[in-house]
Amino acid sequence: MKAVRFHSYGDSEVLVHEEVEVPRAGAGQVVLRVAGAAVNPVDATLRAGYVREVFDLALPHVPCYDVAGVVTEVGEGVSGWSEGDAVVAWLPMTGPGAAAEYALAPAEALAAAPRSVELADAAALPSVALTAWQALFEHAGLSAGQSVLINGAGGAVGGYAVQLAAQAGASVTATAGPGSAERVASYGAGRVIDYTATPLLEAVAGERFDVVLNLVFLAPQELARLVDLVVDGGVFADTVPPGLTQGAGRGVRHAQVFGRGDAGRLADLVARVDAGELRVHVAQRRPLAELRGVHEELGAFKLAGKTVVTP
Ligand SMILES: NC(=O)c1ccc[n+]([C@@H]2O[C@H](COP(=O)([O-])OP(=O)(O)OC[C@H]3O[C@@H](n4cnc5c(N)ncnc54)[C@H](OP(=O)(O)O)[C@@H]3O)[C@@H](O)[C@H]2O)c1
């Protein structure tokens, strides 16, 4: 089969589209025929080796940990899944990914794929929607009637966060660029601030929020100013490392979010997609063979929106 792999850490040039063996399912695993594999910002960080102390990858490594596909082989001890099942998964980030025609997945990571979106596009759901849910509800404890500011709502995590927060009865203020503002408003944000036209701090001068969720890389001073927008005793949740390096003060709780796979919650998010409550946004599909080019664009900050690669 064809796969994209890197044999050493480095820039996008290390990605090679090559012939490799089709994986076989071990105990507790399934093999998937990949319909789509989603690209995430951290893929470039993993490939460059910047976080190898935490994510020690076995090289050569197949990138892309978000997958949608069809089960083609079921390993020993796997129950509940059969050949032909359409599924989605957040694959373990240190294991082989889904930038390939076939991918290995632990059965415990699988959820049935949504039926209302094309299977390839369903790869745009697992890690980002789970991170949005975990940030808002597990870390920030967001509840109905609270106010939340979502900084970076134009991105994949932000899009799901706006939808989930609005549906939970929170009042949502979001920042988004001109290309995403309309979509973010349609997700239920009561107010969308075009951060390219008006600086956020100016737009919300004098206001504070029960929860601020940050999804944008910011300098330490900018982060501190964002924390100032949280009410006393509120929550500042941040998905972008390294995050705050000192206490937030005023009783504000700082939650540095590290999303994790959760097949049960993923099944719930899939159900919301099929109920028409959660929209999956894919900016573009690209052939698997173009993954190197996609990473070049990612590194040059030219990749707008969620990209799904298809074998
Ligand atoms: N810790 C974790 O577990 C975890 C999990 C997932 C993601 N993350 C991190 O969370 C961040 C967001 O992830 P993502 O997947 O949503 O990324 P993404 O889809 O690439 O979205 C990035 C978006 O950020 C927006 N943006 C850029 N600069 C901005 C600014 N100054 N103010 C407001 N918005 C701005 C842009 O939106 P517009 O198009 O509207 O301009 C851009 O589309 C990334 O750093 C990612 O690595 C962490």
The ligand as an SDF file (V2000), in Angstrom:
LIG
                    3D

 48 52  0  0  0  0  0  0  0  0999 V2000
   -3.7400   20.7750   23.8990 N   0  0  0  0  0  0  0  0  0  0  0  0
   -4.4570   20.0110   23.0950 C   0  0  0  0  0  0  0  0  0  0  0  0
   -4.8620   18.8950   23.4300 O   0  0  0  0  0  0  0  0  0  0  0  0
   -4.8020   20.5410   21.7400 C   0  0  0  0  0  0  0  0  0  0  0  0
   -5.7060   19.8310   20.9260 C   0  0  0  0  0  0  0  0  0  0  0  0
   -6.0510   20.4000   19.6990 C   0  0  0  0  0  0  0  0  0  0  0  0
   -5.4770   21.5940   19.3020 C   0  0  0  0  0  0  0  0  0  0  0  0
   -4.5730   22.1960   20.1100 N   0  0  0  0  0  0  0  0  0  0  0  0
   -3.9710   23.4780   19.7420 C   0  0  0  0  0  0  0  0  0  0  0  0
   -5.0140   24.4550   19.7620 O   0  0  0  0  0  0  0  0  0  0  0  0
   -4.7850   25.4190   18.7440 C   0  0  0  0  0  0  0  0  0  0  0  0
   -6.0060   25.4870   17.8170 C   0  0  0  0  0  0  0  0  0  0  0  0
   -6.1300   24.2370   17.1590 O   0  0  0  0  0  0  0  0  0  0  0  0
   -7.0530   24.0920   15.8800 P   0  0  0  0  0  0  0  0  0  0  0  0
   -6.9950   22.6760   15.4750 O   0  0  0  0  0  0  0  0  0  0  0  0
   -8.3850   24.7080   16.1390 O   0  0  0  0  0  0  0  0  0  0  0  0
   -6.2530   24.9860   14.8280 O   0  0  0  0  0  0  0  0  0  0  0  0
   -6.6830   25.4960   13.3930 P   0  0  0  0  0  0  0  0  0  0  0  0
   -7.8820   24.7500   12.9150 O   0  0  0  0  0  0  0  0  0  0  0  0
   -5.4610   25.5100   12.5720 O   0  0  0  0  0  0  0  0  0  0  0  0
   -7.1800   26.9980   13.6530 O   0  0  0  0  0  0  0  0  0  0  0  0
   -6.3600   28.0540   13.8160 C   0  0  0  0  0  0  0  0  0  0  0  0
   -7.2240   29.3300   13.6890 C   0  0  0  0  0  0  0  0  0  0  0  0
   -6.7940   30.2730   14.6250 O   0  0  0  0  0  0  0  0  0  0  0  0
   -7.3130   31.5150   14.2130 C   0  0  0  0  0  0  0  0  0  0  0  0
   -6.4020   32.5850   14.6340 N   0  0  0  0  0  0  0  0  0  0  0  0
   -5.1040   32.7700   14.2950 C   0  0  0  0  0  0  0  0  0  0  0  0
   -4.6100   33.8580   14.9160 N   0  0  0  0  0  0  0  0  0  0  0  0
   -5.6340   34.3730   15.6520 C   0  0  0  0  0  0  0  0  0  0  0  0
   -5.7550   35.4830   16.5090 C   0  0  0  0  0  0  0  0  0  0  0  0
   -4.7320   36.3220   16.7440 N   0  0  0  0  0  0  0  0  0  0  0  0
   -6.9400   35.7090   17.1130 N   0  0  0  0  0  0  0  0  0  0  0  0
   -7.9900   34.8750   16.8970 C   0  0  0  0  0  0  0  0  0  0  0  0
   -7.9420   33.8020   16.0910 N   0  0  0  0  0  0  0  0  0  0  0  0
   -6.7700   33.5660   15.4690 C   0  0  0  0  0  0  0  0  0  0  0  0
   -7.4840   31.4630   12.6920 C   0  0  0  0  0  0  0  0  0  0  0  0
   -8.8590   31.6470   12.4780 O   0  0  0  0  0  0  0  0  0  0  0  0
   -9.4900   32.5790   11.3340 P   0  0  0  0  0  0  0  0  0  0  0  0
   -9.5600   31.6540   10.1470 O   0  0  0  0  0  0  0  0  0  0  0  0
  -10.8120   32.9180   11.8720 O   0  0  0  0  0  0  0  0  0  0  0  0
   -8.5860   33.7490   11.1120 O   0  0  0  0  0  0  0  0  0  0  0  0
   -7.0800   30.0230   12.3670 C   0  0  0  0  0  0  0  0  0  0  0  0
   -7.9330   29.4570   11.4040 O   0  0  0  0  0  0  0  0  0  0  0  0
   -3.5080   24.9760   18.0140 C   0  0  0  0  0  0  0  0  0  0  0  0
   -2.4140   25.6600   18.5890 O   0  0  0  0  0  0  0  0  0  0  0  0
   -3.4090   23.4940   18.3320 C   0  0  0  0  0  0  0  0  0  0  0  0
   -2.1020   22.9990   18.2530 O   0  0  0  0  0  0  0  0  0  0  0  0
   -4.2280   21.6980   21.3220 C   0  0  0  0  0  0  0  0  0  0  0  0
  1  2  1  0
  2  3  2  0
  2  4  1  0
  4  5  1  0
  4 48  2  0
  5  6  2  0
  6  7  1  0
  7  8  2  0
  8  9  1  0
  8 48  1  0
  9 10  1  0
  9 46  1  0
 10 11  1  0
 11 12  1  0
 11 44  1  0
 12 13  1  0
 13 14  1  0
 14 15  2  0
 14 16  1  0
 14 17  1  0
 17 18  1  0
 18 19  2  0
 18 20  1  0
 18 21  1  0
 21 22  1  0
 22 23  1  0
 23 24  1  0
 23 42  1  0
 24 25  1  0
 25 26  1  0
 25 36  1  0
 26 27  1  0
 26 35  1  0
 27 28  2  0
 28 29  1  0
 29 30  1  0
 29 35  2  0
 30 31  1  0
 30 32  2  0
 32 33  1  0
 33 34  2  0
 34 35  1  0
 36 37  1  0
 36 42  1  0
 37 38  1  0
 38 39  2  0
 38 40  1  0
 38 41  1  0
 42 43  1  0
 44 45  1  0
 44 46  1  0
 46 47  1  0
M  CHG  2   8   1  16  -1
M  END
$$$$
